Amino acid sequence: MLNIIGWILFGALAGWLASIIMKTNEQQGAVANIVIGILGAIIGGFIFSMLGGDNVDDFSLYSLIVAVIGSVILIALLKAFRGPKASS
């Protein structure tokens, strides 16, 4: 149970930091930050392992950086698929 709570908190932090970097913080809520952070950790871990990086399977600063990078990539992909904003 504590592992699940840890992943949620870790995902929330990574997603929140990525949303600040990508300037989508006002558009996302807490749940979106958590989901993007967890998915970003998976994406970042996959990319870093393909590049020969260290195994990312713990809660550390390195893991947070990898998760934030993966989350930034995920947000960039989502922004690209959404296209330009419609004018009001």
Secondary structure as the mmCIF struct_conf table of DSSP 4:
data_model
#
loop_
_struct_conf.conf_type_id
_struct_conf.id
_struct_conf.beg_label_comp_id
_struct_conf.beg_label_asym_id
_struct_conf.beg_label_seq_id
_struct_conf.end_label_comp_id
_struct_conf.end_label_asym_id
_struct_conf.end_label_seq_id
HELX_RH_AL_P HELX_RH_AL_P1 LEU A 2 ILE A 21
TURN_TY1_P TURN_TY1_P1 MET A 22 LYS A 23
TURN_TY1_P TURN_TY1_P2 ASN A 25 GLN A 27
HELX_RH_AL_P HELX_RH_AL_P2 ALA A 30 MET A 50
TURN_TY1_P TURN_TY1_P3 LEU A 51 GLY A 52
HELX_LH_PP_P HELX_LH_PP_P1 GLY A 53 ASN A 55
BEND BEND1 ASP A 58 ASP A 58
BEND BEND2 SER A 60 SER A 60
HELX_RH_AL_P HELX_RH_AL_P3 LEU A 61 ARG A 82
BEND BEND3 PRO A 84 PRO A 84
HELX_LH_PP_P HELX_LH_PP_P2 LYS A 85 SER A 87
#
